[in-house]
Amino acid sequence: MAQDYFRSSITAASGTSFDAGLRAHMQRIFNYMAAGLALTGAIAFFVANTPLAAIIYGTPLKWLAMLSPFAFFMYLNFKMQSISVGKARALFWAFCATMGLSMGVIFLVFTQASIARAFFITAATFASMSLYGYTTKRDLTSMGAFLMMGMFGLFIAFVVNLFFASSMLHWIVSVLGVAIFTGLTAYDVQLIKQNYSDAWGTDTNDKLAVFGALALYLNFINAFRFLLNLMGNSR
């Protein structure tokens, strides 16, 4: 029998006020995420269609473009407890902007039609899994732990394939990547609900909205990139 994961925390709160606050919190998170994706896409498209493409991707600057998002992400995770809400927002926008610099290359490798197709399929799948994570009464903690282990395995396989360049391993990694980050979307949405419940009525939720948006943004971006590797048509 499925467990009502939030029964104890929600029952202790004022039901109507809690539900209204949770809806506003989730809306804020998805607005952050959508704006972050728009910023990333706009910068990626601009870079790919200007002389900046040759400057960034044709020189050692490509490594800076590739590694900068990782640096911002690590800083955000290590400083999550100590930084202010305003600084967390600024770092989130900076992260999305640098991700745009690193992703501009997809417009040089894949056709715009296949990029659009992969994006809309990812968006539809993301919406479905978000709805599942928001509405399910099942505790997804064990699934999330399994998917996190899978994500580390995926990273190892990706690094290994940089040396072996196996088309079969590339295909397997792409399929698993789509599955893992799609599943993590449901898990993260449920985790966002639980974190909101734990911090209900405090200012902490303002910062949690930023980090919740970051988690969902990463799930979307990674699922999109793996899906594009699977079904994208080269230019």
Summary of the structure (lengths in Angstrom):
residues: 235
radius of gyration: 18.8
end to end distance: 50.6
largest distance: 58.9
contacts: 724
relative contact order: 0.16
helix: 83%
strand: 1%
